[in-house]
Amino acid sequence: MILALQHGLMTPDELSKHHRASIKEIMSSQQLVDFDALAAQHWEDLMTLTCALVCGRVSHLPVQEVHAG
């Protein structure tokens, strides 16, 4: 039902009162993600490398080995 709502195949009005209450309860118990805080936390690391690449201060990234687990 949630996928149908997200893809526009259903409207909230088509859900029963019981289903709307169940979805609301499930959503209220989920942990919120603060994307602004995440971006602020990692901004300097992400932008330092990006700016260095764009400005030509770094010509390539170090090679990282991939190990089969």
N, C-alpha and C positions, 0 to 999 in steps of 0.2 A: 504494500500500500504506500509506503514511504517513497519507494522508487517511482511509483506511478504519479505521486504528487510532484516529485522533483522533476520528472520528465513531462509534466503537463498533461498526462493521460487521465488524471483525476483532479477534482477540485476538493478543497477541504469540506465543502458543503455535502459532498457525496459520502463522507465518512459518518458512521454512526456516532452518537454522543459518547458511547463507551470507547470506541476506537480513538476518538480525539482526546479523551481524558487519558487513555493509556499512553498515547504518544507523548502527550504533554508531561506525564509523570516520568517517562523514560528520559526525555530530553532534560528535565530539570535535575536529574541525578548525574548527568555527565559533567565532567570537569571542563571548565572553560579554558580556552587557549588564548592567551593575550599575545597576538602576533606583533603588536607594537613593542612589547617588552622583549620578545625574542629577537626582533630586528635590531633593537637598541643594544642588546647584549652582544650580538655578533657583528654589528655594523663595521667596527674598526678593522677587524680581521678580514672581512670580506672586501671592503673597499680598498684596503692597503694593497692587497695583491692585484685587484682589478686595475687600480690606478697605476701601479707599477708596470703592469703589462701594457696598458694603453700608452703610457708615457715613454715606453721603451727602456725603462730602467732594468727590466728583467726580460731577457730574450726568450726564455723557455722555462717551463716548470720542471722541477726535479722528477725524475722517473721513479715511480713507486712500484715495487715488485708485488706481484699477485701470487699468493701461495695457495695451492689447492688444499682445502680443508678436509 
